Amino acid sequence: MMLTESQVQQRTVILYPDEDNYWVVEVPSLPGCISQGETKEEALTNIQDAISLYLEVLEERGQVIPQANLSID
């Protein structure tokens, strides 16, 4: 199975500053997928790489790729 661009690109993230003046970014739809950077831009670039690698590992293991957006009913 090939990853689609939307599986990588269309993820909701949470971006916030930490106590060391770095920016932390998390992906709620991918538990444990977290990255950081010295700037917001760097953190967002880093999380794109982290998302790609996270999904690649799931694919290699034959695991289900979680939906990009969480829905609360």
C-alpha positions in Angstrom: 0.0 0.0 0.0 1.3 3.4 -0.9 0.8 6.4 1.4 -1.3 9.1 -0.2 -0.3 12.8 0.1 -3.4 13.5 2.2 -2.4 10.9 4.7 0.8 12.8 5.3 -0.2 16.4 4.6 -3.7 16.7 6.1 -3.0 16.1 9.8 -4.2 18.4 12.6 -1.4 19.4 14.9 -1.1 21.1 18.3 1.7 23.6 18.5 2.9 25.2 21.8 6.0 26.6 23.4 7.8 24.7 26.1 9.7 25.9 29.1 13.0 25.9 27.2 11.7 28.3 24.5 11.4 25.6 21.9 8.2 24.9 20.0 6.6 21.5 20.5 4.2 20.0 18.0 2.0 16.9 18.5 -0.3 15.0 16.1 -3.4 13.9 18.0 -4.3 11.3 15.4 -0.9 9.7 15.7 -0.2 8.9 19.3 3.4 9.5 20.3 4.1 11.5 17.1 5.8 14.6 18.6 8.6 16.9 17.4 10.1 20.3 18.2 12.1 23.2 16.8 13.6 26.4 17.8 11.0 28.3 15.8 7.4 27.5 14.8 8.5 27.0 11.2 11.2 24.6 12.2 8.9 22.6 14.4 6.3 22.4 11.7 8.9 21.2 9.2 10.2 18.6 11.6 6.7 17.2 12.3 6.1 16.7 8.6 9.2 14.4 8.6 8.0 12.7 11.8 4.6 12.1 10.3 6.1 10.6 7.2 8.3 8.3 9.2 5.5 7.3 11.6 3.2 6.3 8.7 6.0 4.5 6.9 6.6 2.3 10.0 2.9 1.6 10.3 2.8 0.6 6.6 5.9 -1.6 6.9 4.3 -3.4 9.9 1.0 -3.9 8.1 -0.9 -1.8 10.6 -3.9 0.4 10.0 -3.2 4.1 9.1 -5.3 6.2 11.5 -7.7 8.7 10.0 -6.2 12.1 9.6 -8.8 14.0 11.7 -10.4 13.0 14.9 -14.2 13.2 15.2 -16.0 13.5 18.5 -19.7 12.6 18.3 
